[in-house]
Amino acid sequence: MNTDATAKEIKDVIERVQSVGLQTHIVEGESKTIVGVIGDKNIMATLAIDAMNGVEKSVAISKSYKLVSKEFHPTPSIVDVDGVKIGGGNFVVMAGPCAVESREQLLESAKIVKAGGAQFLRGGAYKPRTSPYAFQGLETEGLKFLAEARELTGLKIVTEVTEVEAVETVSKYADMLQIGARNMQNFSLLKEAGRGNKPVLLKRGLAATINEWLHAAEYILSEGNHNVVLCERGIRTYEEYTRNTLDLSAVAAMKHLSHLPIIVDPSHGTGKWRMVKPMAMAAVAAGADGLMIEVHPDPSKALSDGPQSLTPENYQEVMNSVFKLAEFIKAENL
């Protein structure tokens, strides 16, 4: 729409589009409003939208993923998680243990995370594991511990949901739902998360292309939930020294292709705690909107992912460096 388009002109466009069965999504920028249209482009062509009052121009989106495309939403999105904003220059850190192991372990972790300056506590109550004999998580009891940790520290809670049936339960306790790498293309789960109102953290699949990842996000947005944050956590390659190959080029690619915020998980991306700091710094330099870092009070006793978890001391060191770099880059971009 034109920068001076009136509310009535915008309403008239929306009503005409919806009158032929097409869907609309409104993007309100600082200077203008965009009316996104979803549906058959041949029907759209019959409406002569460009001739309507207030319309600047109509542009066909060439990408097969529409809603997550930067063509559709030219300005970066900001995802608001109960007051904590991700994207648009707001740098966030999500930190905590891989798994919720006990009340004592989680509350101690939450205090460590809070002291380091993170805004989110991460911790898995439901754990999809490669081996059926590995620790599977405390499930609902773990969710209750997470909620208690939030009351104690004020941290927002992000935790994984692994199946459709658990979305409603996890949503009662979490501030943000995480869909993990193994579920990136669990389309039923993506749709269910899209029907809810909880922000979603969507991790890249084990060997997913950027195109597949964007289409997975599109499933969530197409159901009505536009509060999605992407998370690069490394992909599987032939390299065996690291747990995964952390693809920091994905940050630059997503900034070009999509308006959605993107954070980086250097813990899963490397699998080695010594590599977390340099990769975290590199992620910030690449333009990531935040980090997800695994921290444990005693990694040697962790029931899950101990080798990649930071001790409280190492975590504090990483956070000091990360926030300094983030502030420097933000100042340079002003």
LOMAR-137392 format. One record per residue (C-alpha): residue number from 1; residue in one letter; x, y, z. Coordinates in nm, 3 decimals, always signed. Layout:
BEGIN
<rec NUM; A; <X; Y; Z>> ...
//
This chain:
BEGIN
<rec 1; M; <+0.000; +0.000; +0.000>> <rec 2; N; <+0.104; +0.364; -0.041>> <rec 3; T; <+0.262; +0.528; +0.262>> <rec 4; D; <-0.044; +0.753; +0.290>> <rec 5; A; <-0.303; +0.478; +0.238>> <rec 6; T; <-0.601; +0.521; +0.468>> <rec 7; A; <-0.745; +0.256; +0.695>> <rec 8; K; <-1.052; +0.238; +0.470>> <rec 9; E; <-0.840; +0.184; +0.157>> <rec 10; I; <-0.652; -0.099; +0.328>> <rec 11; K; <-0.980; -0.251; +0.447>> <rec 12; D; <-1.127; -0.231; +0.094>> <rec 13; V; <-0.829; -0.421; -0.049>> <rec 14; I; <-0.855; -0.690; +0.218>> <rec 15; E; <-1.226; -0.734; +0.162>> <rec 16; R; <-1.188; -0.763; -0.215>> <rec 17; V; <-0.917; -1.027; -0.181>> <rec 18; Q; <-1.113; -1.228; +0.076>> <rec 19; S; <-1.434; -1.205; -0.130>> <rec 20; V; <-1.289; -1.453; -0.381>> <rec 21; G; <-1.167; -1.698; -0.118>> <rec 22; L; <-0.805; -1.583; -0.091>> <rec 23; Q; <-0.634; -1.542; +0.246>> <rec 24; T; <-0.464; -1.225; +0.367>> <rec 25; H; <-0.184; -1.153; +0.609>> <rec 26; I; <-0.112; -0.795; +0.713>> <rec 27; V; <+0.240; -0.664; +0.776>> <rec 28; E; <+0.249; -0.321; +0.936>> <rec 29; G; <+0.588; -0.157; +0.889>> <rec 30; E; <+0.712; +0.178; +1.017>> <rec 31; S; <+0.614; +0.362; +0.700>> <rec 32; K; <+0.372; +0.141; +0.511>> <rec 33; T; <+0.139; -0.156; +0.527>> <rec 34; I; <+0.177; -0.469; +0.315>> <rec 35; V; <-0.122; -0.688; +0.240>> <rec 36; G; <+0.006; -1.041; +0.181>> <rec 37; V; <-0.221; -1.259; -0.031>> <rec 38; I; <-0.213; -1.638; -0.015>> <rec 39; G; <-0.384; -1.850; -0.277>> <rec 40; D; <-0.423; -1.902; -0.652>> <rec 41; K; <-0.233; -1.628; -0.837>> <rec 42; N; <-0.464; -1.671; -1.138>> <rec 43; I; <-0.759; -1.564; -0.924>> <rec 44; M; <-0.557; -1.274; -0.792>> <rec 45; A; <-0.489; -1.157; -1.147>> <rec 46; T; <-0.861; -1.107; -1.209>> <rec 47; L; <-0.906; -0.858; -0.925>> <rec 48; A; <-0.725; -0.557; -1.075>> <rec 49; I; <-0.587; -0.476; -0.731>> <rec 50; D; <-0.335; -0.225; -0.873>> <rec 51; A; <-0.622; -0.001; -0.980>> <rec 52; M; <-0.764; +0.030; -0.629>> <rec 53; N; <-0.717; +0.344; -0.421>> <rec 54; G; <-0.420; +0.334; -0.187>> <rec 55; V; <-0.237; +0.052; -0.368>> <rec 56; E; <+0.124; +0.125; -0.465>> <rec 57; K; <+0.189; -0.199; -0.653>> <rec 58; S; <+0.134; -0.575; -0.644>> <rec 59; V; <+0.435; -0.806; -0.646>> <rec 60; A; <+0.429; -1.181; -0.710>> <rec 61; I; <+0.646; -1.378; -0.467>> <rec 62; S; <+0.862; -1.619; -0.663>> <rec 63; K; <+0.961; -1.841; -0.372>> <rec 64; S; <+0.758; -2.153; -0.296>> <rec 65; Y; <+0.786; -2.058; +0.071>> <rec 66; K; <+0.577; -1.742; +0.085>> <rec 67; L; <+0.521; -1.632; +0.443>> <rec 68; V; <+0.881; -1.677; +0.560>> <rec 69; S; <+1.024; -1.507; +0.251>> <rec 70; K; <+1.185; -1.166; +0.266>> <rec 71; E; <+0.995; -1.085; -0.052>> <rec 72; F; <+0.675; -1.107; +0.150>> <rec 73; H; <+0.809; -0.934; +0.462>> <rec 74; P; <+1.102; -0.705; +0.365>> <rec 75; T; <+1.185; -0.590; +0.719>> <rec 76; P; <+1.329; -0.825; +0.985>> <rec 77; S; <+1.069; -0.974; +1.215>> <rec 78; I; <+1.091; -0.935; +1.591>> <rec 79; V; <+0.954; -1.223; +1.794>> <rec 80; D; <+0.826; -1.117; +2.135>> <rec 81; V; <+0.842; -1.393; +2.397>> <rec 82; D; <+0.646; -1.250; +2.687>> <rec 83; G; <+0.846; -0.928; +2.685>> <rec 84; V; <+1.181; -1.061; +2.563>> <rec 85; K; <+1.235; -0.961; +2.201>> <rec 86; I; <+1.436; -1.168; +1.953>> <rec 87; G; <+1.554; -1.010; +1.627>> <rec 88; G; <+1.576; -0.652; +1.505>> <rec 89; G; <+1.901; -0.588; +1.690>> <rec 90; N; <+1.792; -0.757; +2.013>> <rec 91; F; <+2.055; -1.016; +2.107>> <rec 92; V; <+1.941; -1.306; +2.328>> <rec 93; V; <+2.099; -1.608; +2.492>> <rec 94; M; <+1.921; -1.931; +2.580>> <rec 95; A; <+2.125; -2.142; +2.820>> <rec 96; G; <+2.091; -2.438; +3.050>> <rec 97; P; <+2.133; -2.814; +3.068>> <rec 98; C; <+2.049; -3.049; +2.785>> <rec 99; A; <+1.808; -3.237; +3.010>> <rec 100; V; <+1.613; -3.162; +3.325>> <rec 101; E; <+1.758; -3.428; +3.555>> <rec 102; S; <+1.627; -3.322; +3.897>> <rec 103; R; <+1.479; -3.024; +4.075>> <rec 104; E; <+1.808; -2.942; +4.245>> <rec 105; Q; <+2.011; -2.966; +3.924>> <rec 106; L; <+1.769; -2.744; +3.732>> <rec 107; L; <+1.733; -2.472; +3.996>> <rec 108; E; <+2.110; -2.454; +4.036>> <rec 109; S; <+2.145; -2.432; +3.657>> <rec 110; A; <+1.886; -2.155; +3.643>> <rec 111; K; <+2.078; -1.945; +3.894>> <rec 112; I; <+2.398; -1.992; +3.694>> <rec 113; V; <+2.224; -1.900; +3.368>> <rec 114; K; <+2.066; -1.591; +3.521>> <rec 115; A; <+2.394; -1.472; +3.671>> <rec 116; G; <+2.560; -1.495; +3.329>> <rec 117; G; <+2.306; -1.265; +3.168>> <rec 118; A; <+2.097; -1.506; +2.961>> <rec 119; Q; <+1.729; -1.429; +2.915>> <rec 120; F; <+1.608; -1.787; +2.862>> <rec 121; L; <+1.651; -2.113; +3.049>> <rec 122; R; <+1.667; -2.411; +2.819>> <rec 123; G; <+1.621; -2.768; +2.938>> <rec 124; G; <+1.464; -3.079; +2.795>> <rec 125; A; <+1.177; -3.244; +2.980>> <rec 126; Y; <+1.108; -3.469; +2.681>> <rec 127; K; <+1.428; -3.607; +2.529>> <rec 128; P; <+1.429; -3.775; +2.186>> <rec 129; R; <+1.743; -3.988; +2.207>> <rec 130; T; <+1.927; -4.197; +1.950>> <rec 131; S; <+1.930; -4.496; +2.185>> <rec 132; P; <+1.609; -4.623; +2.348>> <rec 133; Y; <+1.817; -4.699; +2.658>> <rec 134; A; <+1.940; -4.343; +2.706>> <rec 135; F; <+1.777; -4.103; +2.954>> <rec 136; Q; <+1.442; -3.999; +2.805>> <rec 137; G; <+1.361; -3.706; +3.033>> <rec 138; L; <+1.130; -3.642; +3.331>> <rec 139; E; <+0.840; -3.527; +3.109>> <rec 140; T; <+0.561; -3.350; +3.305>> <rec 141; E; <+0.761; -3.349; +3.628>> <rec 142; G; <+1.044; -3.181; +3.441>> <rec 143; L; <+0.806; -2.919; +3.305>> <rec 144; K; <+0.696; -2.836; +3.660>> <rec 145; F; <+1.059; -2.788; +3.763>> <rec 146; L; <+1.108; -2.553; +3.467>> <rec 147; A; <+0.806; -2.348; +3.571>> <rec 148; E; <+0.942; -2.328; +3.925>> <rec 149; A; <+1.278; -2.210; +3.791>> <rec 150; R; <+1.101; -1.934; +3.601>> <rec 151; E; <+0.929; -1.817; +3.919>> <rec 152; L; <+1.261; -1.818; +4.102>> <rec 153; T; <+1.470; -1.634; +3.841>> <rec 154; G; <+1.237; -1.456; +3.599>> <rec 155; L; <+1.397; -1.639; +3.305>> <rec 156; K; <+1.176; -1.736; +3.011>> <rec 157; I; <+1.147; -2.108; +2.945>> <rec 158; V; <+1.221; -2.277; +2.612>> <rec 159; T; <+1.183; -2.654; +2.600>> <rec 160; E; <+1.134; -2.920; +2.337>> <rec 161; V; <+0.806; -3.071; +2.230>> <rec 162; T; <+0.841; -3.403; +2.052>> <rec 163; E; <+0.490; -3.510; +1.954>> <rec 164; V; <+0.154; -3.360; +1.866>> <rec 165; E; <-0.012; -3.493; +2.179>> <rec 166; A; <+0.237; -3.309; +2.404>> <rec 167; V; <+0.197; -2.960; +2.252>> <rec 168; E; <-0.094; -2.859; +2.475>> <rec 169; T; <+0.077; -2.985; +2.790>> <rec 170; V; <+0.415; -2.824; +2.717>> <rec 171; S; <+0.245; -2.497; +2.621>> <rec 172; K; <+0.102; -2.471; +2.974>> <rec 173; Y; <+0.452; -2.453; +3.122>> <rec 174; A; <+0.684; -2.312; +2.852>> <rec 175; D; <+0.716; -1.961; +2.712>> <rec 176; M; <+0.856; -2.094; +2.385>> <rec 177; L; <+0.826; -2.433; +2.216>> <rec 178; Q; <+1.135; -2.591; +2.066>> <rec 179; I; <+1.100; -2.825; +1.771>> <rec 180; G; <+1.424; -3.020; +1.754>> <rec 181; A; <+1.637; -3.135; +1.465>> <rec 182; R; <+1.482; -3.483; +1.454>> <rec 183; N; <+1.134; -3.332; +1.423>> <rec 184; M; <+1.204; -3.053; +1.176>> <rec 185; Q; <+0.999; -3.235; +0.912>> <rec 186; N; <+0.739; -3.381; +1.146>> <rec 187; F; <+0.469; -3.198; +0.955>> <rec 188; S; <+0.186; -3.289; +1.191>> <rec 189; L; <+0.385; -3.144; +1.480>> <rec 190; L; <+0.470; -2.830; +1.280>> <rec 191; K; <+0.103; -2.774; +1.200>> <rec 192; E; <-0.003; -2.825; +1.561>> <rec 193; A; <+0.257; -2.575; +1.682>> <rec 194; G; <+0.133; -2.338; +1.412>> <rec 195; R; <-0.223; -2.355; +1.544>> <rec 196; G; <-0.114; -2.243; +1.889>> <rec 197; N; <-0.003; -1.903; +2.014>> <rec 198; K; <+0.332; -1.996; +2.168>> <rec 199; P; <+0.645; -1.872; +1.989>> <rec 200; V; <+0.838; -2.157; +1.825>> <rec 201; L; <+1.212; -2.222; +1.804>> <rec 202; L; <+1.270; -2.437; +1.494>> <rec 203; K; <+1.602; -2.618; +1.480>> <rec 204; R; <+1.757; -2.721; +1.150>> <rec 205; G; <+1.732; -3.091; +1.071>> <rec 206; L; <+2.027; -3.330; +1.093>> <rec 207; A; <+2.098; -3.304; +0.720>> <rec 208; A; <+1.840; -3.052; +0.606>> <rec 209; T; <+1.902; -2.807; +0.327>> <rec 210; I; <+1.823; -2.441; +0.382>> <rec 211; N; <+1.534; -2.479; +0.139>> <rec 212; E; <+1.385; -2.768; +0.343>> <rec 213; W; <+1.432; -2.572; +0.664>> <rec 214; L; <+1.248; -2.270; +0.528>> <rec 215; H; <+0.961; -2.487; +0.408>> <rec 216; A; <+0.938; -2.642; +0.755>> <rec 217; A; <+0.900; -2.292; +0.898>> <rec 218; E; <+0.637; -2.219; +0.634>> <rec 219; Y; <+0.424; -2.503; +0.773>> <rec 220; I; <+0.410; -2.324; +1.109>> <rec 221; L; <+0.336; -1.980; +0.966>> <rec 222; S; <+0.075; -2.115; +0.725>> <rec 223; E; <-0.132; -2.228; +1.025>> <rec 224; G; <-0.136; -1.876; +1.169>> <rec 225; N; <+0.158; -1.864; +1.411>> <rec 226; H; <+0.411; -1.611; +1.279>> <rec 227; N; <+0.631; -1.608; +1.591>> <rec 228; V; <+0.906; -1.839; +1.470>> <rec 229; V; <+1.279; -1.825; +1.540>> <rec 230; L; <+1.524; -2.041; +1.344>> <rec 231; C; <+1.817; -2.221; +1.507>> <rec 232; E; <+2.128; -2.343; +1.325>> <rec 233; R; <+2.270; -2.638; +1.524>> <rec 234; G; <+2.504; -2.803; +1.277>> <rec 235; I; <+2.440; -3.060; +1.007>> <rec 236; R; <+2.571; -3.411; +0.952>> <rec 237; T; <+2.863; -3.438; +0.712>> <rec 238; Y; <+3.152; -3.681; +0.663>> <rec 239; E; <+3.354; -3.505; +0.936>> <rec 240; E; <+3.384; -3.712; +1.254>> <rec 241; Y; <+3.598; -3.491; +1.478>> <rec 242; T; <+3.306; -3.269; +1.569>> <rec 243; R; <+2.959; -3.392; +1.655>> <rec 244; N; <+2.813; -3.196; +1.363>> <rec 245; T; <+2.940; -2.940; +1.112>> <rec 246; L; <+2.827; -2.597; +1.228>> <rec 247; D; <+2.710; -2.412; +0.917>> <rec 248; L; <+2.752; -2.044; +0.997>> <rec 249; S; <+2.690; -1.957; +0.633>> <rec 250; A; <+2.327; -2.045; +0.710>> <rec 251; V; <+2.305; -1.726; +0.919>> <rec 252; A; <+2.399; -1.507; +0.624>> <rec 253; A; <+2.176; -1.710; +0.392>> <rec 254; M; <+1.871; -1.674; +0.617>> <rec 255; K; <+1.930; -1.302; +0.659>> <rec 256; H; <+1.911; -1.277; +0.280>> <rec 257; L; <+1.619; -1.513; +0.220>> <rec 258; S; <+1.394; -1.469; +0.522>> <rec 259; H; <+1.272; -1.211; +0.771>> <rec 260; L; <+1.270; -1.459; +1.060>> <rec 261; P; <+1.528; -1.421; +1.342>> <rec 262; I; <+1.802; -1.684; +1.357>> <rec 263; I; <+2.011; -1.801; +1.651>> <rec 264; V; <+2.302; -2.048; +1.666>> <rec 265; D; <+2.365; -2.349; +1.889>> <rec 266; P; <+2.745; -2.399; +1.905>> <rec 267; S; <+2.708; -2.673; +2.169>> <rec 268; H; <+2.532; -2.924; +1.942>> <rec 269; G; <+2.714; -2.776; +1.645>> <rec 270; T; <+3.052; -2.893; +1.774>> <rec 271; G; <+2.990; -3.143; +2.055>> <rec 272; K; <+3.303; -3.018; +2.233>> <rec 273; W; <+3.292; -2.761; +2.511>> <rec 274; R; <+3.630; -2.613; +2.415>> <rec 275; M; <+3.491; -2.517; +2.075>> <rec 276; V; <+3.178; -2.347; +2.207>> <rec 277; K; <+3.337; -2.007; +2.276>> <rec 278; P; <+3.510; -1.955; +1.938>> <rec 279; M; <+3.201; -2.073; +1.749>> <rec 280; A; <+2.974; -1.859; +1.964>> <rec 281; M; <+3.188; -1.556; +1.885>> <rec 282; A; <+3.188; -1.646; +1.516>> <rec 283; A; <+2.808; -1.675; +1.521>> <rec 284; V; <+2.775; -1.327; +1.669>> <rec 285; A; <+3.013; -1.189; +1.406>> <rec 286; A; <+2.810; -1.361; +1.133>> <rec 287; G; <+2.499; -1.169; +1.243>> <rec 288; A; <+2.310; -1.421; +1.455>> <rec 289; D; <+2.028; -1.280; +1.668>> <rec 290; G; <+2.125; -1.498; +1.963>> <rec 291; L; <+2.281; -1.817; +2.094>> <rec 292; M; <+2.170; -2.141; +2.256>> <rec 293; I; <+2.435; -2.280; +2.491>> <rec 294; E; <+2.441; -2.589; +2.710>> <rec 295; V; <+2.548; -2.532; +3.070>> <rec 296; H; <+2.557; -2.781; +3.356>> <rec 297; P; <+2.661; -2.741; +3.723>> <rec 298; D; <+2.885; -3.048; +3.682>> <rec 299; P; <+2.916; -3.167; +3.318>> <rec 300; S; <+3.102; -3.482; +3.425>> <rec 301; K; <+2.780; -3.602; +3.592>> <rec 302; A; <+2.537; -3.492; +3.321>> <rec 303; L; <+2.290; -3.755; +3.203>> <rec 304; S; <+2.294; -3.605; +2.853>> <rec 305; D; <+2.555; -3.417; +2.644>> <rec 306; G; <+2.814; -3.367; +2.918>> <rec 307; P; <+3.111; -3.332; +2.678>> <rec 308; Q; <+2.961; -3.024; +2.512>> <rec 309; S; <+2.828; -2.857; +2.828>> <rec 310; L; <+3.007; -2.563; +2.986>> <rec 311; T; <+3.093; -2.544; +3.353>> <rec 312; P; <+2.962; -2.236; +3.538>> <rec 313; E; <+3.306; -2.075; +3.514>> <rec 314; N; <+3.344; -2.142; +3.141>> <rec 315; Y; <+2.991; -2.021; +3.078>> <rec 316; Q; <+3.059; -1.690; +3.252>> <rec 317; E; <+3.375; -1.642; +3.045>> <rec 318; V; <+3.187; -1.710; +2.722>> <rec 319; M; <+2.906; -1.473; +2.814>> <rec 320; N; <+3.143; -1.190; +2.899>> <rec 321; S; <+3.308; -1.215; +2.558>> <rec 322; V; <+2.987; -1.272; +2.362>> <rec 323; F; <+2.803; -0.971; +2.502>> <rec 324; K; <+3.104; -0.743; +2.446>> <rec 325; L; <+3.122; -0.851; +2.082>> <rec 326; A; <+2.747; -0.819; +2.034>> <rec 327; E; <+2.751; -0.463; +2.170>> <rec 328; F; <+3.045; -0.371; +1.949>> <rec 329; I; <+2.876; -0.504; +1.635>> <rec 330; K; <+2.548; -0.332; +1.724>> <rec 331; A; <+2.729; -0.001; +1.767>> <rec 332; E; <+2.908; -0.047; +1.434>> <rec 333; N; <+2.575; -0.103; +1.256>> <rec 334; L; <+2.406; +0.207; +1.396>> 
//
